[in-house]
Structure formats: C-alpha cells, structure tokens
Amino acid sequence: MNLTPSRRIANLPTGVFSDLAARKRRAAERGLTIIDLSVGSPDLPPSAAAVRVLETSVRDAQKYGYTLTALPEFKEAAAHFYQRRYGVTLAPQQEVLQLMGSQDGLAHLALALVDPGDVVLVPDPGYPIYAASVELAGGTLVTMPLRAENGFLPDFEAIPAEVAARAKFMILNFPGNPVATLVSADFFEQAIAFAKRHNILIVHDFAYSELVFDGHRAVSLLSVPGAKDVAIEFNSLSKTFNLAGCRIGYVVGNAAALHWLELLKSHVDYGIFAPIQEAAIAALTSPPDALTAQVHVYERRRDVLVDGLRAAGWPVPTVHATMFLWARIPDGFPSSKAFARTLLEETGVVVTPGDAFGREGEGYVRIALVQPEAALAEACRRIGQFLQTARG
C-alpha cells in the first residue's frame, strides 16, 4: 500500500524528543549512566490528598462512564484557585473550560479559530505546539523574536501593521518555556492595548505560574484590567500539582473564545475520567503550603545547577521561575545540536538543543531541573570534565 500523509503532517518536523530518546538508548547501550535533563516532566509526587481521592474514586464502578464535560465542581475549584492566587474573579460556567492538559487546548485552539490566510503571532523561541498548531490549522505563522538584548520580550511595535491586521491571535508565555522570563503588569497592559487596537486575541500560556523563586510572583494576565475583553489564559495541573500523566488542565478568560474551543472539543473527546477530575479538584482546593514547599525544592535545585555549572566554567544565568535554565552554549561548538549530541554521547547528560524551540533558539540549550540535587551535582561534575577536555 502506498500511503502518503497529508500536507499538514508532512510539513511538521520530527519531534526533538524522539531523536533524543534514540540517542539516549544508544548511549545507555554503550554503558553510560544517563542523567536526563531534557524533558520537563516533574519527578515530584502529587499531593497526598489528591492521591487519596484518586484511590477512593477509582474503586467506584459508577465512575467509569463518559463524563462528556467538566464536573461543575472542577470549574468552581479552578475559579476558586484563580481568586485565591491571583485575585481574578471568574464565572465558572462561562469563563472556565476544562482541557486534557493545556497542550490539548493549545493544539486545538487554532483549529477552532483560524482559517487559511489568518496570521498567528508566536514567540520564537517558543514551546513547539505553538507553531505546530498553526501549521495543522493551515494558518500563517509569524514569529516574534525573543532576544537577550530585549530582555527576551516581544517587540509589539516591530510587528508590521499589515501583519497585525491579519492576526487572529497572539501567543504569550510568561514565565516561559524555554525562556523563563517574568513580566510585570505594565507589560501586559501594553499587550492588551496592542490587542485591542488590532482586534487580536491574546493567548497566554501560564503553565509555570506557581514555579517562581526568590520571593517573586508571576502575574496573571487576567488580573490586568481589560484583559478578559481580549484574552484567555491556559493553566495546567501538570507542573503546579505534579499530575502530568493525568492530562488535565484548563483555560480561563474571554467567554466567546472559550465557547468556540469548547464546540470543537465536543467533536473530539468525551471528557476526562471522573476520578482524575476529582483528584484535580482536591489539588486545586488544597492549602497553599505544599506549593510553597515545592517551590523551595526547585529553587534549591536551581542553585545547585547554576553554581555547579559556573564552577565548571560555564557561566549560565540565574533564572527566577520555571523548571528550566536557558543557557547559551559554551564557546567552541558549532551549533546547539552539536553541543547537545556531543554532551550526551560523551557524558550521558541530556539537554535539549535550543533550535528545537525555533530559529532564535540556535546557540542555546534548555536544561530541566527534573532530577534530585545529587544527580544535578553529578551532571555538573561530568560537564566540567567534558568542557575541560574540549578546551584542551
């Protein structure tokens, strides 16, 4: 049978993590012990309260039917969390939409809103689903460069008027993946003014909202006056509550945008397993102490990794949020891929080449804080030996 893919699929690049997985396998077969700092999958456990609810609920034989939509209590819990954490008031039924993880919503949003010829503005570097979703929907992708000289922020004034006129929506991500930039309410005020001027929906990916260090707090876009007129915000239970494998998240904000996404999803899925929804409700309504303790874990890991890499001769920057470092590759390597591949093959330490996140990511790597402190210290030791050998 001669089966060819659609043009949409043929135009998508092979996922970088598939390539890394194959290389990890070969390195392990050669006897290397792998320290994987590539994928942002939390290694910490979910709360005991969420696990208890899940354990009890899965024993109920009545919980195995289709849920079709979110439990009302889930929407109320998400609204409660937003009120408590960010001072944002939401109407649960109109302004909260449950998702099978925030990536699910981000992947489907362009299909719900974009026609061929419509422009979508995405950050570069940015999380890969941003660009892939536009490609799958047949939209026109226009990137907003995030560069060190501009504080890794998009320059709205640099977007040509004719591009802005065709733009359906614009994706922002603060604190971001792969670049862990934090922004103020002033920045979001500028974004809202730009969106209103050009009739553009702002799509804010806020998945790392609670992984913020050194006494800083992340600003919810929806906490800024006027945001609901032009914006939606994606959030996730994967990183905040360590429920990544459960695939549950939500999007909040502009009711019209949520309506069209919900309509599309009604043709795609039959809802999330009720016990997972109930565990998520327990997580969202739990006391904030566990979140504070988790932040301290990642903060200590960040310090171990940053201090260790600097001592190894790699002057990486300090980050104040997320589970990632975004670091310029050491001198002497021709590309991000070359550095990441050589590092893996010679040391077993796995990092993600920056060009996996867009053209502007060339020259950088993303390093995830998803291993215990001892493993991070060992990774720094191996990297130090690697760099010393490479520099002769």
VEXLUM-490225 format. One line per 10 residues: their letters; for each residue x, y, z of C-alpha. Coordinates in nm, 2 decimals, m for minus. Layout:
BEGIN
A) X/Y/Z  ...
//
This chain:
BEGIN
MNLTPSRRIA) 0.00/0.00/0.00  0.14/0.34/m0.10  0.00/0.57/0.18  0.11/0.93/0.19  0.05/1.17/0.48  m0.15/1.49/0.44  0.05/1.81/0.36  m0.02/1.92/0.72  0.16/1.62/0.87  0.44/1.62/0.60
NLPTGVFSDL) 0.53/1.98/0.69  0.58/1.90/1.06  0.93/1.84/1.18  1.02/1.52/1.37  0.99/1.59/1.74  1.33/1.66/1.90  1.24/1.44/2.20  1.21/1.13/1.97  1.56/1.20/1.84  1.69/1.24/2.19
AARKRRAAER) 1.52/0.92/2.31  1.70/0.72/2.04  2.04/0.88/2.12  1.98/0.81/2.50  1.91/0.45/2.42  2.23/0.41/2.22  2.44/0.59/2.49  2.29/0.36/2.76  2.37/0.05/2.55  2.74/0.17/2.55
GLTIIDLSVG) 2.73/0.17/2.93  2.67/0.53/3.01  2.45/0.62/3.31  2.20/0.87/3.17  2.12/1.19/3.36  1.82/1.32/3.17  1.77/1.70/3.19  1.58/1.73/2.87  1.21/1.67/2.92  1.01/1.89/3.15
SPDLPPSAAA) 0.83/1.61/3.32  0.80/1.66/3.70  0.97/1.40/3.91  0.80/1.50/4.24  0.48/1.33/4.36  0.13/1.47/4.36  m0.02/1.57/4.70  m0.13/1.30/4.93  m0.48/1.45/4.93  m0.51/1.42/4.55
VRVLETSVRD) m0.38/1.06/4.56  m0.63/0.96/4.83  m0.92/1.10/4.63  m0.80/0.91/4.32  m0.75/0.59/4.51  m1.10/0.60/4.65  m1.27/0.72/4.33  m1.13/0.45/4.10  m1.29/0.18/4.32  m1.63/0.32/4.24
AQKYGYTLTA) m1.77/0.13/3.94  m2.01/0.41/3.86  m1.72/0.64/3.77  m1.62/0.46/3.45  m1.87/0.61/3.21  m1.82/0.91/2.98  m1.80/1.24/3.17  m1.85/1.44/2.84  m1.77/1.77/3.01  m1.61/1.90/3.33
LPEFKEAAAH) m1.77/1.83/3.66  m1.92/2.16/3.79  m1.70/2.13/4.10  m1.39/2.13/3.88  m1.49/2.46/3.72  m1.57/2.60/4.06  m1.23/2.48/4.20  m1.04/2.64/3.92  m1.23/2.97/3.97  m1.15/2.95/4.35
FYQRRYGVTL) m0.78/2.89/4.27  m0.77/3.19/4.05  m0.94/3.41/4.30  m0.71/3.30/4.58  m0.38/3.31/4.40  m0.42/3.60/4.15  m0.72/3.80/4.27  m0.91/3.71/3.95  m1.29/3.66/3.96  m1.42/3.41/3.71
APQQEVLQLM) m1.77/3.30/3.62  m1.72/2.92/3.64  m1.96/2.81/3.37  m1.87/3.07/3.11  m1.51/3.16/3.18  m1.35/2.82/3.27  m1.31/2.54/3.02  m1.15/2.20/3.12  m0.89/2.05/2.90  m0.69/1.73/2.87
GSQDGLAHLA) m0.38/1.92/2.97  m0.30/2.27/2.84  m0.13/2.13/2.54  m0.46/1.98/2.43  m0.62/2.32/2.43  m0.32/2.49/2.27  m0.32/2.22/1.99  m0.69/2.27/1.92  m0.73/2.64/1.95  m0.60/2.73/1.60
LALVDPGDVV) m0.84/2.47/1.45  m1.13/2.64/1.63  m1.03/3.00/1.53  m0.80/3.01/1.23  m0.88/3.00/0.86  m0.62/2.98/0.58  m0.47/3.32/0.54  m0.52/3.42/0.91  m0.20/3.51/1.09  m0.10/3.38/1.43
LVPDPGYPIY) 0.18/3.56/1.62  0.40/3.32/1.82  0.72/3.37/2.03  1.05/3.24/1.90  1.19/3.06/2.08  0.86/2.91/2.20  0.70/2.58/2.30  0.68/2.36/1.98  0.30/2.32/1.99  0.25/2.69/1.93
AASVELAGGT) 0.39/2.67/1.58  0.27/2.31/1.51  m0.09/2.40/1.59  m0.09/2.69/1.34  0.06/2.46/1.07  m0.21/2.20/1.13  m0.48/2.46/1.10  m0.35/2.60/0.78  m0.28/2.94/0.92  0.01/3.17/0.86
LVTMPLRAEN) 0.28/3.17/1.13  0.46/3.49/1.21  0.72/3.48/1.48  0.80/3.74/1.74  1.18/3.71/1.82  1.27/3.68/2.19  1.63/3.81/2.22  1.86/3.87/2.51  1.92/4.23/2.41  1.54/4.30/2.45
GFLPDFEAIP) 1.51/4.10/2.78  1.36/3.81/2.59  1.04/4.01/2.54  0.85/4.06/2.21  0.85/4.40/2.05  0.49/4.48/1.96  0.60/4.79/1.77  0.81/4.58/1.54  0.51/4.39/1.41  0.42/4.54/1.07
AEVAARAKFM) 0.07/4.69/1.05  m0.04/4.47/0.76  0.06/4.16/0.97  m0.13/4.28/1.28  m0.43/4.35/1.06  m0.45/3.98/0.96  m0.36/3.84/1.30  m0.63/3.62/1.47  m0.44/3.56/1.79  m0.10/3.61/1.96
ILNFPGNPVA) 0.06/3.36/2.20  0.25/3.49/2.50  0.42/3.27/2.77  0.54/3.43/3.10  0.71/3.28/3.28  0.80/3.09/2.97  0.92/2.77/2.82  1.20/2.76/2.72  1.29/3.12/2.83  1.19/3.17/3.19
TLVSADFFEQ) 1.12/3.55/3.17  0.89/3.71/3.43  0.69/4.02/3.33  0.51/4.30/3.51  0.15/4.41/3.48  0.29/4.71/3.28  0.40/4.47/3.00  0.06/4.31/2.99  m0.11/4.65/2.97  0.09/4.71/2.66
AIAFAKRHNI) m0.01/4.38/2.52  m0.38/4.44/2.59  m0.36/4.79/2.43  m0.20/4.63/2.12  m0.46/4.36/2.10  m0.75/4.60/2.13  m0.60/4.83/1.87  m0.58/4.54/1.62  m0.86/4.31/1.73  m0.63/4.03/1.83
LIVHDFAYSE) m0.70/3.76/2.09  m0.41/3.72/2.34  m0.35/3.36/2.43  m0.13/3.34/2.75  0.03/3.01/2.84  0.06/3.03/3.22  0.16/2.66/3.29  0.45/2.76/3.51  0.25/3.01/3.72  0.35/2.86/4.05
LVFDGHRAVS) 0.72/2.77/3.99  0.86/3.11/4.08  1.16/3.17/4.31  1.33/3.43/4.52  1.02/3.59/4.65  0.89/3.68/4.31  0.53/3.62/4.20  0.40/3.56/3.85  0.14/3.80/3.72  m0.18/3.65/3.57
LLSVPGAKDV) m0.27/3.83/3.25  m0.63/3.82/3.36  m0.55/4.02/3.67  m0.49/4.33/3.45  m0.79/4.55/3.38  m0.94/4.49/3.04  m0.78/4.15/2.98  m1.10/3.95/2.96  m1.21/4.16/2.67  m0.92/4.03/2.45
AIEFNSLSKT) m0.75/3.74/2.64  m0.76/3.38/2.75  m0.51/3.21/2.98  m0.41/2.84/2.98  m0.31/2.68/3.30  m0.22/2.32/3.39  m0.21/2.08/3.68  0.09/1.91/3.54  0.37/2.14/3.67  0.19/2.30/3.97
FNLAGCRIGY) 0.04/1.98/4.11  0.26/1.71/3.96  m0.03/1.55/3.77  0.14/1.55/3.43  0.04/1.19/3.34  m0.32/1.25/3.43  m0.36/1.50/3.14  m0.59/1.76/3.30  m0.57/2.14/3.27  m0.80/2.43/3.19
VVGNAAALHW) m0.83/2.77/3.01  m0.99/3.08/3.15  m1.10/3.42/3.03  m1.29/3.55/2.73  m1.61/3.36/2.71  m1.65/3.38/2.33  m1.31/3.23/2.27  m1.38/2.95/2.52  m1.72/2.88/2.35  m1.56/2.81/2.01
LELLKSHVDY) m1.29/2.59/2.16  m1.55/2.40/2.36  m1.75/2.35/2.05  m1.45/2.20/1.87  m1.37/1.98/2.16  m1.73/1.84/2.18  m1.65/1.67/1.84  m1.31/1.54/1.96  m1.33/1.39/2.30  m1.57/1.26/2.56
GIFAPIQEAA) m1.44/1.42/2.87  m1.18/1.33/3.14  m1.21/1.03/3.36  m1.41/1.13/3.67  m1.15/1.01/3.93  m0.89/1.23/3.77  m1.12/1.53/3.78  m1.19/1.47/4.14  m0.82/1.44/4.22  m0.77/1.77/4.04
IAALTSPPDA) m1.04/1.93/4.25  m0.86/1.82/4.56  m0.54/1.96/4.44  m0.69/2.30/4.33  m0.86/2.35/4.67  m0.57/2.23/4.89  m0.38/2.47/5.12  m0.10/2.66/4.95  0.17/2.53/5.19  0.25/2.24/4.96
LTAQVHVYER) 0.31/2.48/4.67  0.55/2.68/4.88  0.74/2.37/4.98  0.76/2.26/4.61  0.90/2.60/4.51  1.18/2.56/4.76  1.27/2.22/4.61  1.31/2.37/4.26  1.48/2.68/4.40  1.75/2.46/4.57
RRDVLVDGLR) 1.79/2.26/4.25  1.83/2.57/4.05  2.11/2.69/4.29  2.29/2.35/4.27  2.28/2.36/3.89  2.37/2.72/3.84  2.65/2.72/4.10  2.78/2.39/3.97  2.79/2.49/3.61  2.95/2.82/3.68
AAGWPVPTVH) 3.22/2.63/3.89  3.26/2.40/3.58  3.34/2.70/3.37  3.00/2.75/3.21  2.86/3.09/3.31  2.49/3.02/3.29  2.24/3.28/3.41  2.02/3.26/3.72  1.65/3.21/3.65  1.37/3.32/3.88
ATMFLWARIP) 1.10/3.09/3.75  1.00/2.76/3.58  1.19/2.43/3.59  1.44/2.52/3.31  1.76/2.70/3.26  1.80/2.87/2.92  2.18/2.88/2.86  2.40/3.00/2.58  2.62/2.71/2.47  2.99/2.72/2.56
DGFPSSKAFA) 3.23/2.86/2.31  3.39/2.62/2.06  3.07/2.43/1.95  2.92/2.50/1.60  2.56/2.46/1.70  2.31/2.38/1.97  2.25/2.03/1.83  2.63/1.96/1.80  2.68/2.06/2.17  2.38/1.86/2.30
RTLLEETGVV) 2.46/1.55/2.10  2.83/1.55/2.19  2.75/1.61/2.56  2.51/1.32/2.56  2.75/1.08/2.37  3.05/1.16/2.60  2.89/1.22/2.94  2.53/1.08/2.94  2.39/1.42/3.04  2.09/1.50/2.82
VTPGDAFGRE) 1.99/1.86/2.74  1.76/1.99/2.47  1.91/2.19/2.18  1.76/2.54/2.16  1.67/2.53/1.79  1.40/2.28/1.88  1.21/2.58/2.00  1.26/2.80/1.69  1.53/2.97/1.49  1.60/3.22/1.76
GEGYVRIALV) 1.69/2.93/1.99  2.01/2.84/1.80  2.31/2.89/2.02  2.12/2.79/2.34  2.02/2.48/2.52  1.74/2.41/2.77  1.83/2.23/3.09  1.55/2.09/3.31  1.55/2.08/3.69  1.38/1.75/3.70
QPEAALAEAC) 1.64/1.54/3.89  1.73/1.54/4.26  2.01/1.77/4.38  2.27/1.48/4.39  2.20/1.40/4.02  2.23/1.76/3.93  2.56/1.79/4.11  2.69/1.48/3.93  2.58/1.63/3.60  2.78/1.94/3.67
RRIGQFLQTA) 3.08/1.73/3.75  3.06/1.54/3.42  3.00/1.86/3.23  3.30/2.02/3.40  3.53/1.73/3.29  3.37/1.75/2.94  3.44/2.12/2.89  3.79/2.08/3.03  3.87/1.81/2.77  3.70/2.00/2.49
RG) 3.91/2.31/2.57  4.23/2.11/2.57
//
